[in-house]
Amino acid sequence: MGKRSDYFTKHQYFGADEMAGKALQVTISSVEDVEFEKDNGKAIVKPVLSFRNEERKLVIGPMNYDRISDALGDETRGWVGHAVTLRGEKVLFRGKRVNSIVAEPVRQPAPAAEPELDDAIPYEP
């Protein structure tokens, strides 16, 4: 037996309303396929991201899948170890603006080009 907070304040997944107007940078530690039941009773499988140093997970829908896969590749196993920023934003859903979580991969800076070295020894007569 526990306290009320043990039962009702811990969430397994990030919620759009709790993230509204906030941003959080996290690093993907694993991706698992989880089966969810739709309203019509049919099952649907979605990828769920877990993060380093974060208990909550993120269920990935089509919009976030496309955003992440455009940057990191279509194979979810390749996403592990990459950083993403989770932002609570309003998005258009079925004609209405609703709270949502947008996952944006953190772009790694391109490695700096090495300067060309001129190893020639100057000739002075």
FENLIN-V816703 format. One record per pair of residues at least 4 apart in sequence whose ideal C-beta (glycine too) atoms are under 8 Angstrom apart, sorted by sequence separation. I is the first residue (numbers start at 1). J is the second residue. D is the distance in whole Angstrom. If there is no record, write none. Layout:
BEGIN
i=<I;I>
j=<J;J>
d=<D;D>
END
This chain:
BEGIN
i=<2;3;4;5;6;11;14;15;16;18;37;38;50;60;61;62;63;64;65;66;67;68;69;92;93;2;4;5;14;19;37;38;51;60;69;73;92;93;37;38;51;58;72;73;91;11;36;37;50;51;72;90;91;93;35;36;49;60;90;35;36;48;49;90;91;35;36;48;72;89;90;34;48;49;68;88;89;91;33;34;47;48;88;89;33;34;46;47;88;89;33;34;46;87;88;32;33;46;86;87;31;32;68;86;31;86;87;31;32;47;85;30;31;84;85;30;84;28;29;84;85;28;29;83;84;28;29;36;82;83;27;28;82;26;27;34;26;26;26;58;63;47;49;72;71;13;49;67;68;67;71;63;64;67;68;64;67;63;64;14;13;14;58;60;12;13;14;10;11;12;13;31;58;13;31;31;31;30;28;29;28;28;27;28;49;27;28;27;28;26;27;25;26;25;26;25;26;24;25;23;24;23;23;22;23;22;19;21;19;20;19;18;14;16;20;19;25;16;17;19;16;16;16;14>
j=<6;7;8;9;10;15;18;19;20;22;41;42;54;64;65;66;67;68;69;70;71;72;73;96;97;7;9;10;19;24;42;43;56;65;74;78;97;98;43;44;57;64;78;79;97;18;43;44;57;58;79;97;98;100;43;44;57;68;98;44;45;57;58;99;100;45;46;58;82;99;100;45;59;60;79;99;100;102;45;46;59;60;100;101;46;47;59;60;101;102;47;48;60;101;102;47;48;61;101;102;47;48;84;102;48;103;104;49;50;65;103;49;50;103;104;50;104;49;50;105;106;50;51;105;106;51;52;59;105;106;51;52;106;51;52;59;52;53;54;86;91;76;79;105;105;48;84;102;103;103;107;100;101;104;105;102;105;102;103;56;56;57;101;103;56;57;58;55;56;57;58;76;103;59;77;79;80;80;79;80;80;81;81;82;103;82;83;83;84;83;84;83;84;84;85;85;86;85;86;85;86;86;87;87;88;88;86;88;87;88;88;88;86;88;99;99;106;98;99;101;99;100;101;101>
d=<3;8;6;5;7;6;7;7;7;8;7;5;8;5;7;6;7;6;6;6;7;6;6;7;8;7;8;8;6;8;7;7;8;5;5;5;6;5;6;6;7;8;6;8;7;8;7;8;5;8;5;5;7;7;5;6;6;7;7;7;8;5;5;6;4;5;6;7;6;8;7;7;5;6;6;6;6;7;5;6;8;7;7;8;7;8;6;5;6;5;6;5;6;7;8;7;8;7;5;5;5;5;7;7;7;6;7;6;7;7;7;8;8;5;5;5;6;5;5;5;6;7;6;7;6;6;5;8;6;4;6;8;7;4;5;7;7;8;6;7;7;5;7;6;4;8;8;7;6;6;7;8;8;6;6;7;7;8;4;5;6;7;7;7;7;5;5;8;6;6;7;4;7;6;7;6;7;6;5;7;5;7;7;6;8;7;8;5;6;7;8;6;6;7;8;5;6;7;8;6;5;7;5;7;7;5;6;6;7;4;3;8;7;7;5;8;7;7;5;5;4;5;5;6>
END
